[in-house]
Amino acid sequence: MTPFERMATEFKREVCFVQACAEEGADMMRDLGVRSFPTFVLYRDGRRMDHFATSCSETLREHIEDSL
């Protein structure tokens, strides 16, 4: 299990993690402004709250906790 999969399990009551394939979702990636991987886009109540790229699980954790 990757660090991100563990985090998805840990935050499963608060956060929905969705993984998208860059090749199959090229239009979506462009619309979201994805320029590097992995990129995370956080929404709350349908509003975009945060958008960042990181491979550091602790950075992801900080962004999630700040958004809750």
Backbone bond lengths (Angstrom), bond angles and torsions (degrees), N, CA, C in turn:
res aa  C-N    CA-C-N  psi(-1)  N-CA   C-N-CA  omega(-1)  CA-C   N-CA-C  phi
1 M - - - 1.449 - - 1.538 108.66 -
2 T 1.325 115.85 132.59 1.468 120.33 -179.54 1.531 110.20 -78.41
3 P 1.336 117.51 163.21 1.463 119.10 176.88 1.533 112.14 -57.38
4 F 1.313 117.38 -35.66 1.454 120.62 -179.25 1.529 111.33 -71.23
5 E 1.320 117.12 -35.83 1.473 120.70 175.52 1.528 110.45 -65.93
6 R 1.323 116.96 -39.11 1.469 120.71 177.20 1.529 109.96 -63.92
7 M 1.335 116.02 -40.84 1.454 119.65 179.64 1.530 111.00 -67.02
8 A 1.323 117.25 -38.07 1.465 120.82 176.82 1.520 110.20 -60.29
9 T 1.307 116.84 -37.85 1.464 121.23 177.36 1.527 110.39 -69.77
10 E 1.315 116.03 -43.93 1.464 120.91 -178.28 1.535 111.90 -62.26
11 F 1.328 117.02 -40.97 1.462 121.75 -176.31 1.528 112.57 -100.73
12 K 1.329 118.21 20.12 1.464 120.79 -171.69 1.525 113.65 -59.99
13 R 1.320 119.01 -24.89 1.472 120.60 178.57 1.529 111.89 -81.19
14 E 1.323 117.65 -21.76 1.463 121.54 -176.23 1.524 114.17 -108.13
15 V 1.341 116.88 -25.90 1.461 120.76 -169.78 1.517 110.31 -133.93
16 C 1.320 115.82 140.97 1.464 121.90 173.33 1.526 107.88 -109.01
17 F 1.299 117.05 112.99 1.459 121.63 177.83 1.523 108.61 -89.39
18 V 1.329 116.69 131.75 1.459 122.11 178.37 1.518 107.59 -127.54
19 Q 1.305 115.92 129.15 1.459 121.23 178.17 1.516 108.64 -104.98
20 A 1.332 116.00 133.00 1.462 120.36 -179.34 1.524 109.51 -121.60
21 C 1.305 115.77 144.91 1.460 122.36 177.36 1.530 108.59 -84.76
22 A 1.324 117.09 122.95 1.461 121.19 -177.32 1.521 112.20 -60.81
23 E 1.315 117.44 -37.71 1.468 120.16 -178.46 1.527 111.37 -69.47
24 E 1.316 117.11 -40.14 1.461 120.87 -178.05 1.523 112.33 -83.46
25 G 1.312 117.90 -22.06 1.456 121.67 -177.06 1.512 113.23 -116.26
26 A 1.328 117.15 36.84 1.464 121.39 -175.70 1.530 112.27 -57.07
27 D 1.322 117.34 -41.81 1.466 120.27 179.67 1.524 110.80 -64.48
28 M 1.319 116.19 -43.17 1.458 120.47 179.10 1.531 110.06 -63.68
29 M 1.323 116.99 -43.45 1.459 120.72 179.79 1.529 110.50 -60.02
30 R 1.306 116.77 -43.33 1.469 121.05 178.54 1.530 110.11 -63.32
31 D 1.326 116.94 -45.76 1.462 121.10 -178.98 1.528 112.23 -62.47
32 L 1.314 117.06 -33.37 1.468 121.74 179.55 1.524 112.93 -83.73
33 G 1.331 117.18 -10.00 1.454 120.26 -179.77 1.518 113.84 79.90
34 V 1.320 116.71 26.69 1.469 121.25 -179.69 1.525 108.66 -74.88
35 R 1.349 115.15 124.04 1.462 120.79 179.57 1.521 112.92 -122.05
36 S 1.329 115.86 -15.17 1.462 119.58 179.03 1.526 107.94 -149.33
37 F 1.330 114.98 167.15 1.459 120.79 -175.62 1.510 110.24 -125.99
38 P 1.323 118.19 144.82 1.454 125.93 -7.03 1.527 110.90 -79.08
39 T 1.315 115.72 144.58 1.466 123.35 175.68 1.520 107.91 -114.83
40 F 1.308 115.40 140.55 1.453 122.01 179.19 1.516 108.93 -121.31
41 V 1.308 115.42 134.24 1.462 122.13 176.45 1.526 106.05 -123.37
42 L 1.314 115.79 119.31 1.456 120.83 -177.07 1.518 109.90 -102.73
43 Y 1.336 115.51 130.31 1.457 122.61 177.28 1.522 108.61 -119.04
44 R 1.314 115.36 148.99 1.463 120.73 173.48 1.524 107.23 -139.83
45 D 1.312 115.48 123.92 1.464 121.24 -178.02 1.529 111.14 53.38
46 G 1.324 116.37 38.01 1.455 121.54 177.07 1.523 114.96 81.34
47 R 1.320 117.33 -1.85 1.464 121.18 179.67 1.523 110.15 -104.05
48 R 1.312 115.83 136.99 1.463 121.10 177.87 1.528 108.91 -71.02
49 M 1.322 116.04 121.19 1.458 121.88 -176.68 1.532 113.12 -102.31
50 D 1.331 116.26 -32.68 1.459 120.13 -173.14 1.523 109.29 -158.73
51 H 1.316 116.35 153.70 1.468 123.23 179.17 1.524 106.68 -151.08
52 F 1.308 117.12 119.76 1.459 120.36 -177.29 1.520 110.32 -157.87
53 A 1.307 115.40 157.79 1.469 121.99 176.37 1.520 107.64 -115.40
54 T 1.320 115.65 132.40 1.464 120.21 177.91 1.521 109.73 -161.75
55 S 1.301 115.25 149.13 1.463 119.50 170.88 1.533 109.70 -109.67
56 C 1.334 115.26 4.44 1.463 121.45 -179.13 1.524 109.77 -94.09
57 S 1.317 116.76 117.34 1.459 120.31 -178.00 1.525 112.05 -64.71
58 E 1.324 118.17 -30.54 1.465 120.08 179.23 1.528 111.02 -69.42
59 T 1.328 117.63 -35.58 1.466 120.65 175.81 1.517 109.65 -64.81
60 L 1.325 116.78 -43.05 1.463 120.74 177.04 1.520 110.03 -60.04
61 R 1.314 117.07 -45.62 1.475 121.65 179.52 1.532 110.38 -57.37
62 E 1.324 117.18 -45.31 1.469 121.19 -179.30 1.536 110.37 -60.71
63 H 1.321 117.42 -44.90 1.463 121.19 179.97 1.530 110.38 -63.58
64 I 1.316 117.32 -42.60 1.470 120.33 179.98 1.519 109.93 -64.06
65 E 1.320 116.85 -49.49 1.465 120.37 -177.97 1.527 111.29 -62.19
66 D 1.341 117.72 -36.39 1.462 121.14 177.91 1.529 111.46 -67.97
67 S 1.329 116.95 -27.02 1.457 121.51 -177.41 1.524 113.73 -87.85
68 L 1.337 117.07 -13.99 1.474 119.95 -177.84 1.515 111.94 -78.21
